[in-house]
Amino acid sequence: MPKFTIITVWNKPELFAQFQQELERQQGVAYTLLAVDNSQNRYPGAREAFLSQMDQVQTEYVVFMHQDIRFRDELALHDIMASAETQENLGIAGVAGC
């Protein structure tokens, strides 16, 4: 079973398709993807959309990602997740940049 659930909220199909391609090329990490379609503005903001999925999470870690995330190489997601696993008492962490 994967240790990570990735939740993304999307509203632009072309950006979401690119995001999926980016995820597919990632290696060395198992994850479950929960994608929230907000193209019809069902949710007033990302917070509400992300929280709508929390009851489906069955993993140790939850990662919230925007649809425009791009990874620098095929192991970027692995490296981020490995770093998160080494942090003691991790509550919340953020990543900015590429």
C-alpha positions as CSV (number, residue, x, y, z in Angstrom):
1,M,0.0,0.0,0.0
2,P,1.4,3.5,-0.9
3,K,2.5,5.7,2.0
4,F,1.4,8.9,0.2
5,T,-1.8,10.3,-1.1
6,I,-1.5,13.2,-3.5
7,I,-4.6,15.5,-3.7
8,T,-4.8,18.0,-6.5
9,V,-7.5,20.4,-7.4
10,W,-7.8,21.2,-11.1
11,N,-9.9,23.6,-13.1
12,K,-8.0,23.6,-16.4
13,P,-8.0,20.3,-18.3
14,E,-4.8,21.0,-20.2
15,L,-2.8,21.9,-17.1
16,F,-4.2,18.8,-15.3
17,A,-3.2,16.6,-18.2
18,Q,0.4,18.0,-18.0
19,F,0.4,17.4,-14.3
20,Q,-0.6,13.8,-14.8
21,Q,2.2,13.3,-17.3
22,E,4.6,14.7,-14.8
23,L,3.4,12.3,-12.2
24,E,3.6,9.3,-14.5
25,R,7.3,9.9,-15.2
26,Q,8.1,10.0,-11.5
27,Q,10.0,6.9,-10.3
28,G,10.7,5.3,-6.9
29,V,7.6,6.4,-5.1
30,A,4.2,4.9,-4.7
31,Y,1.2,7.1,-4.2
32,T,-2.5,7.3,-4.6
33,L,-3.9,10.3,-6.5
34,L,-7.1,12.0,-5.6
35,A,-8.0,14.6,-8.3
36,V,-10.8,17.1,-7.6
37,D,-12.5,18.6,-10.6
38,N,-13.3,22.2,-9.9
39,S,-13.7,23.3,-13.5
40,Q,-17.3,24.3,-12.7
41,N,-16.3,26.2,-9.5
42,R,-18.1,23.8,-7.2
43,Y,-15.7,24.7,-4.4
44,P,-15.1,28.4,-3.4
45,G,-11.4,27.7,-2.8
46,A,-8.6,25.1,-2.8
47,R,-9.0,24.6,0.9
48,E,-12.6,23.4,0.6
49,A,-11.7,21.2,-2.4
50,F,-8.7,19.6,-0.6
51,L,-10.7,19.0,2.6
52,S,-13.5,17.3,0.6
53,Q,-11.1,14.4,-0.1
54,M,-9.7,13.8,3.4
55,D,-12.2,11.1,4.2
56,Q,-10.8,9.0,1.3
57,V,-7.2,9.2,2.6
58,Q,-5.8,5.9,3.8
59,T,-2.1,6.6,3.8
60,E,0.4,7.9,6.4
61,Y,1.1,11.1,4.5
62,V,-1.0,13.6,2.5
63,V,0.5,15.9,-0.1
64,F,-1.5,18.8,-1.6
65,M,-0.3,19.8,-5.1
66,H,-1.5,22.4,-7.5
67,Q,-2.2,21.3,-11.1
68,D,0.7,23.4,-12.4
69,I,3.5,21.6,-10.5
70,R,6.4,20.4,-12.6
71,F,9.2,18.2,-11.4
72,R,12.9,18.9,-12.3
73,D,13.6,15.2,-12.9
74,E,12.2,11.6,-12.6
75,L,13.2,11.3,-8.9
76,A,12.1,14.7,-7.6
77,L,8.9,13.4,-6.0
78,H,10.8,10.5,-4.5
79,D,13.3,12.9,-3.0
80,I,10.6,15.1,-1.6
81,M,8.8,12.2,0.0
82,A,12.0,10.6,1.3
83,S,12.8,13.9,3.0
84,A,9.4,14.1,4.6
85,E,9.7,10.6,6.0
86,T,13.0,11.5,7.8
87,Q,11.4,14.5,9.7
88,E,10.5,13.7,13.3
89,N,7.1,14.9,14.4
90,L,6.2,16.2,11.0
91,G,2.9,18.0,11.1
92,I,3.0,20.2,8.0
93,A,5.6,21.1,5.5
94,G,5.8,23.1,2.3
95,V,7.8,23.2,-0.9
96,A,8.3,26.2,-3.1
97,G,10.0,26.5,-6.4
98,C,10.9,23.6,-8.7
